[in-house]
Amino acid sequence: MKISCMGSGYVGLVAGTCLADMGNEVTCFDIDRGKINKLNKGIIPIYEPGLKDMFERNIKEKRLRFSNDIKTTIKKSNVIFITVGTPPGKNHEADLFAVKSVAEQIGRNMDTYKVIVNKSTVPVGTAELVRKIIKKNQTGDCEFDVVSNPEFLREGEAVKDFTNPDRIVIGTDNEKAKKIMVSIYRGIARADKPVFITDIKSAEMIKYASNAMLATRISFMNEIAQLCEMVGADIKSVAKGIGLDNRIGPRFLQAGMGYGGSCFPKDVRALIELMKRNKVKGEVLSAVNRVNEDQRKFILLKIKKILPSLKKKTIAVWGLAFKPKTDDIREAPSIAIIMELQRLGAKIRAFDPEAKLNAKKVLKGVTFCNDPYSTVKGCDALVIATEWNEFRVLDIDRIKRLLKQPNIIDGRNIYEPDEMKNAGFNYVGIGR
């Protein structure tokens, strides 16, 4: 199958590489010439475990290529995946400018039957909008079908999620398009991990609803964590007890600093706006969003309780990415907390295994360090903002010697309170 991904960002690059690895001929297009030049030189602009090897293998096998030539890319493709970004627009709704631009170009340049696949996260009704734009811009009378095929890629696990998915959702109203989409995914579909066929609007809604549900679990547990602190319970035990219920399960029940990244914050707010426009109150999701934003304040209160005056204090921060195994700092709790600590007069020393370069673009006046130990040297407190595995197995005694004051605010509950207190730390976790 000859496939193109229109947009070579996170989703487009991962999807395109994985589709090529499944035996397809894939061209990833992007308007950013600098990005395409780097990709053609073998330089990957994102950090994602497992992607580099697959990327290099498929370039070598000539199944994966990159282009700035949109006209040729469209003409040579049987299936066109729209994988552009949909950032927050006015009032938090999804900005569909890039989606519309791609649809216009498809209409102008297609000369044979195509399947157009919306893989970007888009609101309900976008497939119909894309269909109308393509039709309006066509110069000939080529047939085409528009399909919704939302992505469910977790940053840090994206290659695994694409090649071994929980489910593959395909929204279509056409049998021909359905057969083509099923044929693309037949190599990774399993009886217990099926290709799920539904109508287009339901497929579009599944993506938003899935992210909103996961965000709801996180905000719920963060509120329960605050209650645990007030009544003397331990959120770790509470989460385990809840997760053992088969109706609930253990995933996304960890209390911490709140959710971040490119999906949950944006998609929850976009769904709230969609509800408002359709005269649905959206009270649950409004609360989910509010709790998540308030969680940053909750962490700051913990820091200020240990250090009432932050002026001229030096705070070490471990972790800048919004989650481990990625270099993505979008909506990362660490960034908001660092900026507020700086506003209150604190100096910041920070370390992240992968996100330093991205963090440098948005954080000013921060000392970026090369390892966890040098980060804490001479600091009045350590804040753990991302649960990278390497933070779990460090020399605790050495950390204590390096800190000016043995204060740790563990925003991800990676350590056990009793162990840390016995080691001589003034240790504070979340909900413990």
C-alpha positions in Angstrom: 0.0 0.0 0.0 1.3 3.5 -0.8 0.6 5.7 2.2 1.4 9.3 3.1 1.3 11.0 6.4 0.5 14.7 6.1 2.5 16.2 9.0 5.7 14.7 10.3 5.4 15.7 14.0 5.0 13.2 16.8 2.0 11.3 15.5 2.9 11.5 11.8 6.5 10.4 12.4 5.6 7.5 14.7 2.6 6.4 12.5 4.6 6.7 9.3 7.5 4.7 10.6 5.3 2.0 12.0 3.2 1.7 8.9 6.4 1.4 6.8 7.6 -1.3 9.2 4.4 -3.2 8.4 5.5 -3.4 4.7 3.9 -0.3 3.2 5.6 2.4 1.1 5.3 5.5 3.3 6.0 9.2 2.6 5.9 11.6 5.5 5.2 15.2 4.3 5.8 18.4 6.2 5.8 22.1 5.3 8.8 22.6 7.6 11.8 22.2 5.2 14.3 22.2 8.1 12.5 19.3 9.7 12.3 17.3 6.4 16.0 18.0 5.7 16.9 16.6 9.1 14.8 13.6 8.7 16.4 12.9 5.3 19.7 13.0 7.1 18.5 10.5 9.7 18.0 13.0 12.5 14.9 12.4 14.5 13.5 15.5 16.2 11.8 13.8 19.1 12.8 11.3 21.7 10.7 8.1 21.7 12.0 4.7 22.8 12.3 2.2 20.0 11.7 4.6 17.2 15.3 5.2 16.1 16.0 1.6 15.1 12.7 1.2 13.3 13.3 4.5 11.5 16.7 3.6 10.3 15.7 0.1 9.2 12.8 1.3 7.0 14.9 4.1 5.5 17.5 1.5 4.6 14.8 -0.8 3.1 13.5 2.3 1.1 10.0 1.9 2.6 10.1 5.3 4.4 10.9 8.6 2.8 10.3 12.3 3.6 9.2 15.2 1.4 8.2 18.8 1.1 6.5 18.2 -2.3 2.8 18.0 -1.3 1.5 17.7 -4.9 3.6 14.6 -5.7 3.0 13.1 -2.2 -0.7 13.3 -2.7 -0.8 12.0 -6.3 1.4 8.9 -5.4 -0.6 7.9 -2.3 -3.5 5.4 -2.2 -4.2 6.3 1.5 -3.5 9.7 3.0 -3.3 10.0 6.8 -3.9 13.5 8.2 -1.5 13.8 11.1 -1.1 17.5 11.6 -1.3 19.2 15.0 -4.6 20.5 16.4 -3.4 23.0 19.1 -5.8 24.8 21.4 -7.5 27.7 19.7 -9.7 30.5 20.9 -11.8 29.3 24.0 -9.7 26.1 24.0 -11.4 24.5 21.0 -9.2 22.5 18.6 -7.6 24.8 16.0 -8.3 23.0 12.7 -6.3 25.4 10.4 -3.7 22.8 9.5 -6.4 20.1 8.9 -8.3 22.4 6.6 -5.1 23.4 4.7 -4.3 19.7 4.1 -7.8 19.0 2.9 -7.6 21.9 0.4 -4.4 20.5 -1.0 -5.8 17.0 -1.3 -8.8 18.3 -3.2 -6.6 20.3 -5.6 -4.1 17.6 -6.3 -5.8 14.2 -6.2 -6.3 12.5 -9.5 -7.4 9.0 -8.5 -9.5 7.4 -5.7 -8.1 8.1 -2.3 -8.9 7.1 1.3 -8.4 10.2 3.5 -7.8 9.2 7.1 -8.2 11.7 10.0 -5.7 10.5 12.6 -5.2 13.9 14.3 -7.3 14.5 17.4 -10.3 16.4 16.0 -13.8 17.3 17.3 -16.9 15.4 16.1 -17.9 16.6 12.7 -14.4 17.1 11.3 -14.6 14.2 8.9 -17.6 15.8 7.2 -15.8 19.2 7.2 -12.8 17.5 5.5 -15.1 15.9 3.0 -16.7 19.2 2.1 -13.4 21.0 1.7 -11.9 18.4 -0.5 -15.1 18.4 -2.7 -15.0 22.2 -2.9 -11.4 22.2 -4.1 -11.5 19.4 -6.6 -10.8 20.3 -10.2 -11.9 16.8 -11.5 -14.4 14.3 -10.4 -12.3 11.7 -8.5 -14.1 9.7 -5.8 -12.7 9.6 -2.3 -13.7 8.5 1.2 -13.0 10.1 4.5 -12.3 7.8 7.5 -11.8 8.5 11.2 -8.9 6.5 12.7 -7.9 8.2 16.0 -4.5 7.5 17.5 -4.0 6.2 21.0 -0.3 6.7 21.4 1.2 7.2 24.8 4.4 9.2 24.7 7.2 7.0 25.8 5.3 3.9 24.6 4.2 5.1 21.2 5.9 2.4 19.1 4.6 -0.4 21.3 1.1 1.2 21.3 1.0 1.4 17.5 2.3 -2.1 16.9 0.5 -3.8 19.8 -2.6 -1.7 20.3 -5.5 -2.3 22.7 -7.8 -1.7 19.8 -7.8 -0.1 16.4 -10.8 2.2 15.9 -12.0 2.8 12.4 -15.0 5.1 11.7 -16.4 4.8 8.2 -19.6 4.7 6.2 -18.2 3.0 3.2 -17.4 -0.7 2.6 -14.6 0.0 0.1 -12.8 2.3 2.6 -13.4 -0.2 5.4 -11.7 -3.1 3.5 -8.7 -0.9 2.7 -8.3 0.2 6.3 -8.7 -3.4 7.6 -6.1 -4.6 5.1 -3.6 -2.0 6.4 -4.0 -3.1 10.0 -4.5 -6.9 9.5 -0.9 -7.6 10.4 -1.3 -6.3 14.0 -5.0 -7.0 14.7 -5.6 -9.8 17.2 -8.7 -11.6 18.5 -8.3 -9.9 21.9 -7.1 -6.6 20.3 -9.5 -6.1 17.5 -10.2 -3.7 14.7 -13.3 -2.0 15.9 -15.5 -0.6 13.1 -18.0 2.1 14.0 -19.6 5.1 12.4 -17.5 8.2 11.8 -18.8 10.5 14.5 -18.6 7.8 17.2 -14.9 7.2 16.2 -14.2 10.9 16.6 -15.9 10.9 20.0 -14.1 7.8 21.2 -10.7 9.6 21.2 -11.9 12.6 23.2 -13.9 10.5 25.6 -11.0 8.1 26.2 -8.6 10.9 27.2 -11.3 12.6 29.3 -11.9 9.4 31.2 -8.2 8.9 32.0 -7.8 12.5 33.0 -10.9 12.1 35.3 -9.2 9.1 37.1 -6.1 11.2 37.7 -7.9 14.2 39.0 -10.1 12.0 41.2 -7.1 10.3 42.8 -5.4 13.6 43.4 -8.5 14.8 45.3 -8.6 11.6 47.3 -4.9 12.0 48.0 -5.6 15.4 49.7 -8.3 13.7 51.8 -5.9 10.9 52.7 -3.5 13.5 54.1 -6.3 15.1 56.2 -7.5 11.8 57.7 -4.2 9.9 58.0 -4.7 7.4 55.2 -2.1 6.4 52.6 -3.0 7.0 49.0 -0.6 4.2 47.8 -2.7 1.6 49.8 -5.9 3.2 48.8 -5.0 3.1 45.1 -4.0 -0.5 45.3 -7.2 -1.4 47.1 -9.3 0.4 44.5 -7.3 -1.1 41.6 -7.9 -4.7 42.8 -11.6 -4.2 41.9 -12.0 -5.8 38.5 -14.6 -3.1 37.6 -12.0 -0.4 38.0 -8.5 -1.8 37.4 -5.1 -0.4 38.6 -4.2 2.0 35.8 -4.2 5.8 36.1 -4.8 5.7 39.8 -1.5 7.2 40.9 -1.7 10.5 42.7 0.9 13.1 41.9 1.4 16.6 40.4 -1.4 16.3 37.9 -1.6 15.3 34.2 0.2 17.2 31.4 1.4 16.6 27.9 0.0 17.3 24.5 -3.3 15.4 24.9 -5.1 15.4 28.2 -5.1 19.1 29.0 -5.9 20.1 25.5 -8.5 17.4 24.8 -10.3 17.9 28.2 -10.7 21.6 27.6 -11.8 21.1 24.0 -14.4 18.6 25.0 -15.7 21.0 27.7 -16.1 23.7 24.9 -17.8 21.2 22.6 -20.3 20.4 25.4 -21.0 24.1 26.0 -21.7 24.6 22.3 -24.1 21.7 22.4 -25.8 23.0 25.6 -24.4 20.2 27.8 -23.2 21.5 31.2 -20.0 19.4 31.4 -19.8 19.7 35.1 -17.7 16.6 35.6 -15.0 17.6 33.1 -15.0 21.2 34.3 -14.1 19.9 37.8 -11.5 17.5 36.3 -9.8 20.4 34.7 -10.0 22.6 37.7 -8.6 19.9 40.1 -5.7 19.4 37.7 -4.8 23.1 37.7 -5.2 23.3 41.4 -2.8 20.4 42.0 0.1 22.6 41.1 -0.9 25.0 43.9 -1.2 22.0 46.2 2.5 21.1 45.5 3.6 24.7 46.0 1.9 24.8 49.4 3.9 21.8 50.4 7.1 23.4 49.4 6.2 26.7 51.2 5.3 24.7 54.3 8.9 23.4 54.5 10.5 26.7 53.3 8.1 29.5 54.3 10.4 32.1 52.6 11.7 31.0 49.2 13.7 34.2 48.6 17.3 33.4 47.9 16.6 29.7 48.5 17.9 27.2 46.0 15.6 24.4 44.9 16.6 21.3 43.0 14.1 19.8 40.5 14.4 16.3 39.2 12.3 15.8 36.1 11.1 18.4 33.5 9.2 16.2 31.0 5.5 15.8 31.8 6.1 12.0 32.2 9.0 9.6 31.9 10.4 8.2 28.6 9.7 11.4 26.7 11.3 14.8 26.1 7.9 16.5 25.9 7.4 19.4 28.3 4.0 20.6 27.0 1.7 21.4 30.0 4.3 19.7 32.3 3.6 20.5 36.0 7.3 21.0 36.5 7.4 24.1 34.2 4.5 25.9 36.0 6.0 25.1 39.4 9.5 26.2 38.5 8.2 29.5 37.1 6.2 30.2 40.3 9.2 29.3 42.5 11.3 31.8 40.5 8.6 34.4 41.0 8.8 33.9 44.7 12.5 34.5 44.7 14.0 30.9 44.5 16.9 29.9 42.4 16.4 26.6 40.4 18.8 23.8 39.6 17.2 21.2 37.3 17.9 17.9 35.7 16.0 15.7 33.2 17.5 12.8 31.2 15.8 13.8 27.9 13.9 17.1 28.2 16.7 19.6 28.9 16.9 21.1 25.4 13.2 21.6 25.2 13.1 23.1 28.7 15.8 25.5 27.9 13.5 27.0 25.3 10.9 28.1 27.9 12.8 28.4 31.2 15.1 31.3 31.8 17.5 31.7 34.7 17.6 28.0 35.5 20.8 26.1 36.1 20.5 22.9 34.0 22.6 20.1 35.4 24.0 16.9 33.9 23.0 14.4 36.6 20.8 14.1 39.7 23.7 14.4 42.2 25.1 17.6 40.9 21.6 19.0 40.7 21.0 18.7 44.5 24.4 20.1 45.6 23.9 22.9 48.0 20.2 23.1 47.6 17.6 23.8 50.3 15.1 21.3 49.0 14.6 18.7 46.3 11.3 18.5 44.3 10.7 15.3 42.3 8.5 16.3 39.4 8.9 13.3 37.0 9.1 9.6 37.9 12.1 8.6 35.8 13.2 5.1 36.9 16.8 6.3 37.4 15.6 8.5 40.3 14.4 5.4 42.2 17.8 3.7 42.6 20.2 6.5 43.6 22.4 6.7 46.7 20.1 8.3 49.3 22.9 8.9 51.8 24.9 10.7 49.1 21.9 12.9 48.3 21.5 13.8 51.9 25.2 14.8 52.1 24.9 17.0 49.0 21.7 18.8 50.0 22.2 21.9 52.2 19.0 21.0 54.0 17.6 17.4 53.8 14.1 18.4 52.4 12.4 16.3 49.7 9.0 17.1 48.2 8.2 13.9 46.3 5.6 14.9 43.7 5.4 11.4 42.3 5.6 9.2 45.4 8.6 7.3 44.1 10.1 6.8 47.6 8.6 5.2 50.8 8.1 7.8 53.6 9.3 5.6 56.5 12.5 4.8 54.7 13.2 8.4 53.8 12.4 9.7 57.3 14.6 6.9 58.9 17.4 8.1 56.6 17.1 11.6 58.1 15.1 13.4 55.5 12.3 15.8 56.0 10.2 14.0 53.4 6.8 14.9 52.0 4.9 12.9 49.5 1.4 13.2 48.0 -1.5 11.8 50.0 0.8 9.9 52.4 
